[in-house]
Every structure is written in structure tokens, then in C-alpha cells.
Amino acid sequence: MAVVLRLARAGAKKMPYYHVVATDSRNPRDGKFIEAIGAYDPNLEPPKIEFQQERLEHWLKAGATPSETVAGLIKRASKTPKA
């Protein structure tokens, strides 16, 4: 089973909200997942990016592959200073 970290879309039409999930690569985008590890809300200014840091590190150490978008979000989240 190849585990990937990717976005699962939620929210209303034209108001997207995404959950960052760990899932089997064969599952559909909004299908079943193993664990939700974060959230991304592009509707806010600046966009809100949240991760459960210990769970993110767990999945990366376990060999999960982040999608291109999630990899970019991880980089952006690490650059942003925590308030």
C-alpha cells in the first residue's frame, strides 16, 4: 500500500476548504482516508495552513509521499513565523 499525503476538498461551491489527509494512493480524492493531519483554507488572506506537526513527521518518516501541492504547503508553513 503506497501512502500519500494529499488534499481532500470540502466546503461549498466556489468556497473550497481542504483537509490534508494520509490515504492509500488508489483511493479517490475525497474518498476514505487513514488519518486527517491538517487543514488548508485558501479563502482567507493570508491563507490558513495548519498541520498536526507530530503526525506529519510520523507519516513522512513512515515513507508517505506528499503530493506536489502538499509539499508546497509544508514549505510555506515552515517559513511562516508562529504567533
C-alpha positions as CSV (number, residue, x, y, z in Angstrom):
1,M,0.0,0.0,0.0
2,A,1.5,3.3,-1.1
3,V,0.5,6.1,1.4
4,V,0.3,9.6,0.1
5,L,-0.3,12.9,1.8
6,R,-2.8,14.9,-0.3
7,L,-5.7,17.4,-0.1
8,A,-9.3,16.3,0.2
9,R,-11.8,19.0,-0.8
10,A,-14.6,20.2,1.4
11,G,-16.6,23.3,1.7
12,A,-19.3,24.9,-0.5
13,K,-19.3,25.6,-4.2
14,K,-16.7,28.3,-5.0
15,M,-15.6,28.3,-1.3
16,P,-13.1,25.5,-1.1
17,Y,-11.7,24.2,2.2
18,Y,-9.2,21.4,2.2
19,H,-8.2,18.7,4.7
20,V,-4.6,17.3,4.4
21,V,-5.0,13.6,4.7
22,A,-2.9,10.4,4.7
23,T,-4.5,7.9,2.3
24,D,-3.8,5.0,0.0
25,S,-2.8,6.3,-3.4
26,R,-5.5,4.2,-5.1
27,N,-8.4,5.9,-3.2
28,P,-10.3,8.8,-4.9
29,R,-9.5,12.4,-3.9
30,D,-12.5,12.8,-1.5
31,G,-12.7,9.1,-0.6
32,K,-11.8,7.2,2.5
33,F,-8.5,8.1,4.2
34,I,-6.3,6.8,7.0
35,E,-5.9,10.0,9.0
36,A,-6.5,13.7,8.7
37,I,-3.3,15.6,9.7
38,G,-4.0,19.2,8.7
39,A,-6.2,21.8,7.0
40,Y,-5.8,24.5,4.3
41,D,-8.2,27.4,3.8
42,P,-7.3,29.4,0.7
43,N,-10.2,31.8,1.2
44,L,-8.5,33.7,4.0
45,E,-5.9,36.4,3.5
46,P,-3.2,35.1,4.1
47,P,-4.3,31.6,3.5
48,K,-4.6,29.5,6.7
49,I,-2.3,26.4,6.8
50,E,-2.4,24.1,9.8
51,F,-0.6,20.8,10.4
52,Q,-0.5,18.4,13.4
53,Q,3.3,18.5,13.4
54,E,3.9,15.2,15.2
55,R,1.5,13.3,12.9
56,L,3.0,14.9,9.8
57,E,6.5,13.9,10.9
58,H,5.3,10.4,11.7
59,W,3.9,9.9,8.2
60,L,6.9,11.3,6.5
61,K,9.2,9.0,8.5
62,A,6.9,6.1,7.7
63,G,7.5,6.7,4.0
64,A,4.4,8.6,2.9
65,T,4.9,10.7,-0.2
66,P,3.4,14.2,-0.2
67,S,1.7,15.4,-3.4
68,E,3.2,18.5,-5.1
69,T,0.6,20.8,-3.5
70,V,1.1,19.4,0.0
71,A,4.9,19.6,-0.3
72,G,4.5,23.3,-1.2
73,L,2.1,23.8,1.8
74,I,4.6,22.2,4.1
75,K,7.3,24.5,2.9
76,R,5.1,27.6,3.2
77,A,4.0,26.6,6.7
78,S,7.6,26.1,7.8
79,K,8.5,29.6,6.5
80,T,5.7,31.4,8.3
81,P,6.5,32.6,11.8
82,K,4.3,31.1,14.5
83,A,2.4,33.8,16.5
